[in-house]
Amino acid sequence: MVRLPQLLWEEQAVAATMGRAFGNLTRVRHVITYSLSPFEQRAFPHYFSHGVPNVLRRIQASILRVVPPFVGFYLIYTWGTEEFEKSRRKNPATYENDH
């Protein structure tokens, strides 16, 4: 019977939170949140002047690490596919004497 007061306490806590709005379902303590007014922020600041050159710089910095494995795997794949197709063909010399 020791658990009964604890259950009552939990039921009271659930009943207290039943009518809250979706964004405020629970109380979060020790967490600080900051927000900026939509009128004070810019959606795409310096998008073309800084964003596009940054993308090009990052591609240029990583292209020598990314492209060689793809080229190597492509060459191995095409070679393997060609060898597989060759191995599926019948050898005409085997059937020369069949009439």
KEMARSE-807419 format. One line per 4 residues: number of its first residue (from 0); their letters; for each residue x, y, z of C-alpha. Coordinates in nm, 4 decimals. Example, Ala and Ser with C-alpha at 12.3 -4.5 7.8 and 13.67 -1.06 7.14 Angstrom:
// residues 2
0) AS) 1.2300/-0.4500/0.7800; 1.3670/-0.1060/0.7140
This chain:
// residues 99
0) MVRL) 0.0000/0.0000/0.0000; 0.3009/0.2288/-0.0004; 0.2677/0.2827/-0.3736; -0.0809/0.4327/-0.3521
4) PQLL) 0.0247/0.7889/-0.2553; 0.2816/0.7850/-0.5367; 0.0152/0.6892/-0.7916; -0.2102/0.9662/-0.6684
8) WEEQ) 0.0744/1.2159/-0.7071; 0.1377/1.0995/-1.0659; -0.2317/1.1261/-1.1477; -0.2395/1.4821/-1.0149
12) AVAA) 0.0637/1.5704/-1.2268; -0.1026/1.4255/-1.5376; -0.4262/1.6105/-1.4644; -0.2361/1.9373/-1.4271
16) TMGR) -0.0811/1.9049/-1.7741; -0.3954/1.8011/-1.9600; -0.5010/2.1461/-2.0783; -0.1683/2.2791/-2.2074
20) AFGN) -0.1018/2.3828/-2.5645; 0.1099/2.1669/-2.7936; 0.4285/2.3724/-2.7659; 0.4091/2.3815/-2.3850
24) LTRV) 0.3229/2.0241/-2.2908; 0.5859/2.0048/-2.0201; 0.7978/2.2412/-1.8187; 1.1658/2.2235/-1.9079
28) RHVI) 1.4009/2.3543/-1.6433; 1.7588/2.4765/-1.6811; 1.7361/2.5127/-2.0587; 1.7815/2.8562/-2.2092
32) TYSL) 1.6388/2.9238/-2.5530; 1.7014/3.2241/-2.7725; 1.4992/3.3435/-3.0673; 1.5197/3.6176/-3.3223
36) SPFE) 1.2309/3.8136/-3.4593; 1.1393/3.7285/-3.8208; 1.1688/4.0979/-3.8960; 1.5317/4.1065/-3.7804
40) QRAF) 1.6628/3.8082/-3.9742; 1.7462/3.7598/-4.3398; 1.6589/3.4328/-4.5085; 1.9555/3.4146/-4.7487
44) PHYF) 2.2218/3.6652/-4.6455; 2.5217/3.6706/-4.8814; 2.3851/3.3661/-5.0644; 2.5477/3.4407/-5.3992
48) SHGV) 2.8447/3.6469/-5.2841; 2.9703/3.4044/-5.0166; 2.7713/3.0827/-5.0614; 2.8516/2.9907/-5.4211
52) PNVL) 3.2275/3.0601/-5.3935; 3.2353/2.8607/-5.0698; 3.0715/2.5612/-5.2419; 3.3202/2.5816/-5.5295
56) RRIQ) 3.6128/2.6051/-5.2863; 3.4920/2.3023/-5.0913; 3.4419/2.0973/-5.4090; 3.7879/2.1920/-5.5305
60) ASIL) 3.9406/2.0950/-5.1951; 3.7799/1.7501/-5.1857; 3.7655/1.6478/-5.5529; 4.1014/1.4694/-5.5468
64) RVVP) 3.9867/1.2570/-5.2538; 3.6429/1.1696/-5.3933; 3.6788/1.1239/-5.7697; 3.9654/0.8667/-5.7948
68) PFVG) 3.7803/0.5911/-5.6038; 3.4701/0.6457/-5.8185; 3.6758/0.6278/-6.1379; 3.8536/0.3149/-6.0124
72) FYLI) 3.5307/0.1398/-5.9204; 3.3740/0.2384/-6.2536; 3.6678/0.0914/-6.4454; 3.6578/-0.2301/-6.2411
76) YTWG) 3.2813/-0.2564/-6.2908; 3.2972/-0.2090/-6.6690; 3.5873/-0.4542/-6.6979; 3.4002/-0.7125/-6.4899
80) TEEF) 3.0818/-0.6685/-6.6951; 3.2714/-0.7148/-7.0220; 3.4479/-1.0263/-6.8910; 3.1172/-1.1699/-6.7724
84) EKSR) 2.9570/-1.1150/-7.1138; 3.2582/-1.2790/-7.2824; 3.2337/-1.5809/-7.0524; 2.8643/-1.6289/-7.1393
88) RKNP) 2.9373/-1.6657/-7.5130; 2.9809/-2.0062/-7.6668; 3.3073/-2.0881/-7.8362; 3.2345/-2.1482/-8.2116
92) ATYE) 3.5423/-2.3727/-8.2446; 3.3792/-2.6267/-8.0133; 3.0883/-2.6781/-8.2580; 3.2745/-2.6859/-8.5937
96) NDH) 3.2357/-3.0616/-8.6462; 2.8667/-3.0799/-8.5554; 2.6488/-3.1374/-8.8625
